[in-house]
Amino acid sequence: MVNIIKRMRKLRAKVKQPATISLLLWIRNGPGAIQLPKEVTKISVEFHKKLIGSHHRGARHFWHEILPRIKYRNPTVPISVIRHDDPTGPAYLHIYTSPKSSASQTMNTPSTGNAPPEPNNSSTPDTSKPTHTVDIKTLHESEILEALVEKTGAVLVQTPPEEAQEMSEIEEFKERSEKDRVEVREKLMKVRREEELLRLARGEVPNAA
């Protein structure tokens, strides 16, 4: 029992520190945790600033949920995000590569960044042409990631078993905590209803507002 209590306290401490452990686990693992080949020199995503129906939804989610992991795993690869003002404008994923060499692929060291790449509002256009351009206007974020992996030959980074277990335990603890909060709230409401019925039975009339 003592060991269980200690483990629950440890999990509770992890959940209360999202900027450290929980966030680090989030950015290290999951969709977007890929290793790009060294030939990939740049990635650029463009889409409309606002959500227009189902259009641009996947691109926006790709920016918020997946690009941070790509950047973490590939800190030397520039990633730009361009959000334009044209509601009927395009949404593209641009992939820039250099000619392949006979050298082996290099593995980038993960950085400590944890925020989505900032939009690039520079007025100086990039004159180089992308090797691949994918229309992502109506694609789901998972489909955009699949296209990126297919075009580049990126390698998926497997989640270490101990981190997978840790993430699962934290998620279970969060779900359990939410269930406990709901139960406590329901019990409190039940007590208040019973107290109100008791006052009515005694003939006590609530004061008018």
C-alpha positions as CSV (number, residue, x, y, z in Angstrom):
1,M,0.0,0.0,0.0
2,V,2.9,2.3,0.8
3,N,4.4,1.8,-2.6
4,I,1.1,2.6,-4.3
5,I,0.8,5.8,-2.4
6,K,4.3,6.8,-3.3
7,R,3.7,6.1,-6.9
8,M,0.5,8.1,-6.9
9,R,2.3,11.0,-5.3
10,K,4.9,10.8,-8.0
11,L,2.3,10.8,-10.8
12,R,0.5,13.7,-9.2
13,A,3.7,15.7,-9.2
14,K,4.3,14.9,-12.9
15,V,0.8,16.0,-13.8
16,K,1.3,19.3,-12.0
17,Q,4.5,20.1,-13.9
18,P,3.3,20.2,-17.6
19,A,6.1,22.5,-18.5
20,T,8.7,19.9,-17.6
21,I,7.9,16.2,-17.6
22,S,4.4,16.0,-19.2
23,L,5.3,18.5,-22.0
24,L,8.6,16.9,-22.6
25,L,7.0,13.5,-23.1
26,W,4.4,15.1,-25.4
27,I,6.9,16.8,-27.7
28,R,9.3,13.8,-27.8
29,N,6.6,11.2,-28.8
30,G,3.6,10.9,-31.0
31,P,2.7,12.0,-34.5
32,G,5.5,14.1,-35.9
33,A,8.3,12.3,-34.0
34,I,10.2,11.6,-37.2
35,Q,13.9,11.8,-38.3
36,L,14.2,13.6,-41.6
37,P,17.0,12.6,-44.0
38,K,19.9,15.1,-44.1
39,E,18.9,16.0,-47.7
40,V,15.9,17.8,-46.4
41,T,17.0,21.5,-46.1
42,K,13.7,23.2,-45.3
43,I,10.0,22.7,-44.7
44,S,7.4,25.4,-45.3
45,V,3.6,25.4,-44.6
46,E,1.2,28.0,-45.8
47,F,-2.5,28.3,-45.1
48,H,-5.2,30.9,-44.4
49,K,-5.2,32.7,-41.0
50,K,-8.8,31.7,-40.2
51,L,-10.7,28.4,-40.4
52,I,-12.9,28.3,-43.5
53,G,-15.3,25.4,-43.1
54,S,-13.3,22.2,-43.3
55,H,-10.6,23.9,-45.4
56,H,-7.3,24.7,-43.7
57,R,-8.3,22.8,-40.6
58,G,-5.8,20.0,-41.1
59,A,-3.1,22.5,-41.9
60,R,-3.7,24.4,-38.7
61,H,-3.7,21.2,-36.6
62,F,-0.5,20.1,-38.4
63,W,1.1,23.4,-37.4
64,H,0.0,23.2,-33.7
65,E,0.2,19.5,-33.0
66,I,2.8,18.0,-35.3
67,L,5.3,20.6,-36.4
68,P,6.6,21.1,-32.8
69,R,7.6,17.4,-32.7
70,I,9.2,17.6,-36.1
71,K,11.2,20.6,-35.1
72,Y,12.2,19.0,-31.8
73,R,13.6,15.9,-33.6
74,N,15.2,17.9,-36.4
75,P,16.4,21.2,-34.8
76,T,18.8,22.0,-37.7
77,V,16.0,22.0,-40.4
78,P,14.4,25.4,-40.9
79,I,10.6,25.4,-40.7
80,S,8.6,28.3,-41.8
81,V,4.8,28.9,-41.4
82,I,3.1,31.5,-43.6
83,R,-0.5,32.4,-42.9
84,H,-2.1,34.5,-45.7
85,D,-5.3,36.7,-45.7
86,D,-7.0,35.2,-48.8
87,P,-10.0,33.0,-47.7
88,T,-9.9,31.3,-51.1
89,G,-6.1,31.0,-51.1
90,P,-4.1,27.8,-51.1
91,A,-2.8,25.6,-48.4
92,Y,0.5,24.0,-49.3
93,L,3.3,21.9,-47.7
94,H,6.6,22.7,-49.4
95,I,9.6,20.4,-49.0
96,Y,13.0,21.6,-50.0
97,T,15.9,19.2,-50.5
98,S,19.5,19.1,-51.6
99,P,20.9,16.5,-54.0
100,K,21.5,13.2,-52.2
101,S,25.0,12.3,-51.3
102,S,26.7,9.0,-50.6
103,A,27.2,10.0,-47.0
104,S,25.1,8.3,-44.4
105,Q,22.1,10.1,-42.9
106,T,22.9,12.1,-39.8
107,M,20.8,12.0,-36.7
108,N,19.9,15.4,-35.2
109,T,20.1,15.9,-31.5
110,P,16.6,16.9,-30.1
111,S,16.3,20.5,-29.0
112,T,14.4,21.8,-25.9
113,G,11.9,23.9,-27.9
114,N,8.3,23.1,-27.2
115,A,6.3,25.8,-29.1
116,P,4.9,25.6,-32.6
117,P,7.1,27.2,-35.2
118,E,6.4,30.9,-35.4
119,P,4.7,32.2,-38.6
120,N,7.2,33.7,-41.1
121,N,5.9,37.2,-42.0
122,S,9.1,38.3,-43.6
123,S,8.6,40.5,-46.7
124,T,11.7,38.9,-48.4
125,P,10.5,36.0,-50.4
126,D,12.4,32.7,-50.7
127,T,13.6,32.5,-54.3
128,S,14.5,28.8,-54.1
129,K,12.0,26.3,-55.5
130,P,10.6,23.4,-53.4
131,T,11.4,19.9,-54.4
132,H,7.9,18.8,-53.5
133,T,4.7,20.7,-53.1
134,V,1.6,19.1,-51.6
135,D,-1.9,20.6,-51.7
136,I,-3.1,20.2,-48.1
137,K,-6.2,22.4,-48.2
138,T,-8.6,19.6,-47.4
139,L,-6.2,17.1,-45.9
140,H,-6.3,15.8,-42.3
141,E,-3.2,16.5,-40.3
142,S,-2.4,12.8,-40.3
143,E,-2.6,12.7,-44.1
144,I,-0.2,15.7,-44.3
145,L,2.3,13.9,-42.1
146,E,1.9,10.8,-44.2
147,A,2.7,12.8,-47.4
148,L,5.8,14.4,-45.7
149,V,7.1,10.9,-44.7
150,E,6.4,9.5,-48.2
151,K,8.1,12.4,-50.0
152,T,11.2,12.5,-47.8
153,G,11.6,8.9,-46.6
154,A,11.6,10.1,-43.0
155,V,12.0,7.5,-40.3
156,L,9.5,7.2,-37.5
157,V,11.0,7.5,-34.0
158,Q,9.7,4.7,-31.8
159,T,8.6,5.7,-28.3
160,P,10.8,4.0,-25.6
161,P,8.8,1.4,-23.6
162,E,9.4,3.3,-20.3
163,E,8.2,6.6,-21.7
164,A,5.1,4.9,-23.3
165,Q,4.3,3.4,-19.9
166,E,4.8,6.7,-18.2
167,M,2.5,8.5,-20.6
168,S,-0.1,5.9,-20.1
169,E,0.1,6.2,-16.3
170,I,-0.2,10.0,-16.5
171,E,-3.2,9.7,-18.8
172,E,-4.9,7.2,-16.5
173,F,-4.3,9.4,-13.5
174,K,-5.8,12.4,-15.3
175,E,-8.9,10.4,-16.2
176,R,-9.2,9.1,-12.7
177,S,-8.8,12.6,-11.2
178,E,-11.6,13.9,-13.6
179,K,-13.9,11.0,-12.5
180,D,-13.2,11.8,-8.9
181,R,-14.0,15.5,-9.5
182,V,-17.3,14.6,-11.1
183,E,-18.3,12.2,-8.3
184,V,-17.5,14.9,-5.7
185,R,-19.5,17.5,-7.5
186,E,-22.5,15.1,-7.8
187,K,-22.3,14.3,-4.1
188,L,-22.2,18.0,-3.2
189,M,-25.2,18.7,-5.4
190,K,-27.1,15.8,-3.8
191,V,-26.4,17.1,-0.3
192,R,-27.6,20.6,-1.3
193,R,-30.8,19.2,-2.8
194,E,-31.4,17.2,0.4
195,E,-30.8,20.3,2.6
196,E,-33.2,22.3,0.4
197,L,-35.9,19.6,0.7
198,L,-35.4,19.5,4.5
199,R,-35.9,23.3,4.7
200,L,-39.1,23.1,2.7
201,A,-40.4,20.2,4.9
202,R,-39.8,22.5,7.9
203,G,-41.8,25.2,6.3
204,E,-38.8,27.4,5.8
205,V,-39.4,29.7,2.8
206,P,-36.3,31.0,1.0
207,N,-35.9,34.7,1.2
208,A,-36.9,36.6,-2.0
209,A,-34.1,38.1,-3.9
